[in-house]
Amino acid sequence: MEPLTALALALGSAWGSGLNLYATVLVLGALDAFGVVKLPDDMAVLSSTWVLAAAALMYFIEFFADKIPGLDSIWDLIHTFIRIPAGALLAAGAVGGLDFMNAELQTVAALLGGGMIAAGTHAAKAGSRAVINTSPEPFSNWGMSLIEDVLVFGGLALALFNPVAFLIGFGLFVMLLIWLVPKIWRGIRRFLGGYRDPESLRHPRGGKAGWAGMGSAGFSGGPGDWAPPGGGGADAPAPGTTDVAKRPGSDPAP
């Protein structure tokens, strides 16, 4: 395999693992098994019948699990510990037969680089799904899952048959990732902010007035700390005074 193709394969396999590991293994293994491409010797195990059968079964399960809101995020959480190391190993296997540098350094660089690429792709996928799951309808999950599958199949085909086009697309993807991940993180933080302690709503930061004019003390103030909005009624203080209306029954006993 030519060095440029091997580099594209290493990047593509790590990138694809972050999106859908089982589809990545299935595509690469099937292409090698049917003689369409010749994978490096360190990746030849992917064309094993048992590996292909296991990858096909897991891809079938993920195809449906990935389209169920909530379950897809649980699936992504579990696969945090699977996709990233698998992407690192696939990247190392893709460059195993090349002589870019010292063999040990080359393997370490491929493991680290492949792991970082798989981690970044996986983080973008899992984070975007967490944001999408805030929508009550399931169609956005289905559409995103199908797009991810198409990206994996198309991206690996480019990596193997048109590595230059893949490398250009990969560079664009990295720039998109740098721009997108902070926005996804902010969206997740805003979503999780809705589950804060209710006291954070009663006592806003900075001591600003609370909801409906109830003051910074919110509902937890003392008997004389609350006045109805507008200040009308028989118990309203006279204009120019600083007294506040008191709750009925709060006067001291005679």
N, C-alpha and C positions, 0 to 999 in steps of 0.2 A: 504494500500500500504506500502511495506517495506521501511524503511528509505533510503537504498541505491538506490532503484528504484525511490523514490521521489526526491532524490538529483539529479539523472541523468535526471529525467523529468524536474526539475527546470532549470538545465543548458541547456538541450536540447531545451526546449521551448523558452528560451531567445535567444539561439544561432540561432535557426530556424527562429525566428521573425526577426532577423537582415538580414537574407537572403531573406526570403519570408514569410511574416506574414500570408497571406491568405492561403498558402499551409499548414503552421503549424497548424492554427486553423482548417482547413478542415480535416487534418489527425487525429488530436487528437479527435475532435468532432465526426468524423465518427466511429473511433474505439470504443469510448464509447457508441455511439448510437446503434451500432450493437452488443454490449456485448463482444467485443474482449478483452477490458481492462476496468477496473473500475477506472475512474479518481477521484481524491480527490473532496470532496464536493464543494470546492471553485472554481473548474473548470467544474462543472457539466453543467453550462450554455452553454458550447461549443457544447454540444450534442443537443441543441435546434434546432428544424426544421428551425426556422427563422435565427438563427446564421449560420447554415450549408448552407442554401440557399444563404445568403449574402456572405459568404466566398467563395462558389463555383462561384458565379457571379464575384466577384472581382479577384479571381484567374484566371478565364477565360480571363478577361481584361488584367491582368498583364502578362499572358502567352504570349500575342502578343506584348503588349507595351514594355516588357522587351527585345524584340529581334529587335527593331528598333533603329539603331544608332542615338544618339542625344535625342530621346524621352525617352530612358531608363535612361539617366542621369537626365532629368527633372523629371521623375517619382521617381527616387531615392531622388532627392532634396525635393520633396513634402513629401515623406514618412519618411524623417528624423524626422518629428514631429509626426509620427504615430508608426513606428516600435519600436523605443526605449522605449516609455512609455508602449506600449503593451507588449514588452518583459519583462519589470519590473513587470507588473501586473501578467503575466502568471507564472513567477518564484515565486512570492509571493503566488499565488494560489496553486502551486504544493507542497509547504511545509507548507501550512496552517494548516493541521491536525496533524502535527508532534510536538514533544516536544524536539527539539534540545536545546532550551534555553528559556528565557522569551519570551512570545508570542509577545510583542511589539518589542523587539530587533530582534527577528527572522523575523518579517515582514519587519522591516527597513533594515536588512541585505539582505533579499531576494530582496527587491525593488532596493537597491543600486547595489547589485551584478548583478541582472538580467538586470538592465539598462546599466551597464558598458559592460556586455557581448554583449547585443544587439547593443550598440553603436559601439563597436569594430568591430563586424561582419559587421554591416552596413557600417562603414567607409571603410573597406577593399573591400566590394562589390562595393560601389559607386566609390571609387578611382580607382579600377582596370578597371571599365567600362569607366571612363573618359580617362584613358590611352589607352584602346583598341579602343575607338572612334576616335583616331588619325589615325587609319588605314582606308583606303577608302573602303575596302571590308566589307560586312556584316556578313561573315561566322564566324568570331571570336566571334561576339556578340551572334549569334545563339548557337554556341558551349558552350560558357561560361554560357549562360542562362540555357541550358539544364543540364549542369553539376551541377549548383546550385540547380535545381529542384530535381535531383537525390540525391544530398547530403542531402537535407531536408528530403525527404522520407526515405532514408536509415538511416540517423542519428537518427531520431525519433523512427524508428523501433528498432534500437540498444538500445536507451535509455530505452525503455519500456520492451524489451525482453532479452536484454543482457547488463545490466547497466555497468558491469565491462569493457566490450569491449568498450562501449561508452566513459567511463571516461578516458580510455587510449587514445582513439582517440581524445577526447577533449583536453587532455594535449598536444598532438602533434600539434593540431590545434592552440593552444595558442602560442606555440613556433614558429610555422610558421608565425603567425600573428605578433609577435614581430619582426621577421626578415623581413617580407614583407612590413608592413605599411610604414616604412621610405623610402624604395625604391619606393613605389607608390607615396609618397609625393614628392620625388625628381623628378620623372617622370612628375608629374603634374606641378611642378614649371618650368621645362625645357619647357614644352609645352606652358604654359602661357607666358614664356619669349619671345616667338615669337610675341607677341602682344604688346611689349613695344613701347614706343615712338621711332620713327626712329632716334631721336637725340642720343639715346644710341648706335646706330650703327655708327653714324658720329663721336662721341666723345667717343671712348672706354675708359674703366677704366684704370687708370695708365698712361695715356698720351702716349700710344704706337702708333706706326705708323698706320695710317688708311689704308683703302682698296686701292689697286693699287698704293701705294706709294704716296698718296695725303697728308700724314702728319696728325698729330693729330688734326689739325683744320678742316679736312674733306672738305666739300663743302662750309663751311661758312667762310673761310679765306678771307683775303683782296686780292687786285689785285696782290700783289707781293708774296703771300704765296703759290703759286701753280707752280709746274713744271711737265712736262710730264715724265712718267717713262722712264728711260734710259738717259735722259738729252740730247738727240741728237737734231739736227736741227740748223738752222741759228742763232737762238736766244740763243743757249746754252751758258753758261758761259765758259770762258776759264779755262783749267785745273789749279788747284791751287788757284782759286778765290772762294770767298764766296757769290758772287752775284747769284740771282736766275733769271730764265727766267720770263718775264712778259707777261701777256695776250696781244694779239693784241688789240690796241686801248686804252691801259691803260696809255700811255705816256702822260704827262701833255701838255695841249694846249700851243703853242708858244705865 
